[in-house]
Amino acid sequence: MPEISRFLGIVITMYYSDHAPPHFHAKYGGYDVTIRIHDGLAQGTFPRRALNLVQEWYNLHRDELAENWRLSRERKPLHPIEPLE
């Protein structure tokens, strides 16, 4: 489970063997949510404040996330993405 970013207690990961559609995972405490890269739709349970932070980060880094998804399909190393500050 390659970690691509970490901020404010939230860990962002992307798996090499994950299924379509392109997405990433966010973990916060015992919560886990998946976010689709093309439209930002979230699935899972996550505290609202933490989800808002993930959505803000996603909006800043959508192109980088799409590139990491492409790299994951090719089993290449993923690029770290700047955290939300």
PyMOL commands that set and color helices and strands:
alter all, ss='L'
color gray80, all
select helices_A, chain A and resi 48-73
alter helices_A, ss='H'
color red, helices_A
select strands_A, chain A and resi 3-7+10-13+23-28+31-36+42-45
alter strands_A, ss='S'
color yellow, strands_A
deselect
rebuild
show_as cartoon
